[in-house]
Amino acid sequence: MPSGRRVWAGARRDVRPRGVGRRGARGGGSRVGVVSWWRGVGRADRLVLGASALFLALVVAGSLVWVGVSGGAARASRARRYLTFTACLVTGSQGVASGEAAVVWAGMEQASVATRVQVEFLPVKVGSSAAAAVPYVDGLLQRRCGVVIATGAAQVAALDAAAAGGPSAVLAVVGGPVGVGRGVTRLPGGRAARAAVVRLISAAVQRAS
């Protein structure tokens, strides 16, 4: 009794062109078939096929050249040379994740792109008092940062105290106590801090050059 599955008579029909062997790419039959097919192509068709192959080769070659050039430009961008001048930021334990520190850091990165200065930040991980922040500020000054910016009350107080020693670095604060001593620049808070940081660093680089 016939089963319910229908098998179409033409499902396994061999539809290969005449002259192409059954082994395909694994044997010599495919080469014989290609040669036979090529001999059967007219001269005009051969010219068209040759022109198409040449055009495709030129397109591929052009793509490879473009990829090579763009890759070289990307490597050149990554190998960008920076100045020896460094601008540093001292923050609370949260670093530059949020608040005024994030705005200031964005300004420092913008200044780095514009002037090629190096920028870095240092969060005070232990304690939240000015006394705890003093070693961090002193460390940045000893590393000869050309600009040192502080955010947060403890860091601002520590930087203000360091100004009494007359460091050569440009000192600036965002936030913290209202009054700061001589030699410390108070930058505006909020969104205006970003542009103020860019101006501060750019001016410091010009004076140092």
Secondary structure, 3 states (H helix, E strand, C coil): CCCCCCCCCCCCCCCCCCCCCCCHHHCCHHHHHHHHHHHCCCHHHHHHHHHHHHHHHHHHHHHHHHHHHHHHHHHHHHCCCCCCCEEEEEECCCCCCCHHHHHHHHHHHHHHHHHCCEEEEEECCCCCCHHHHHHHHHHHHHCCCCEEEEECHHHHHHHHHHHHHCCCCEEEEECCCCCCCCCEEECCCCCHHHHHHHHHHHHHHHHHC
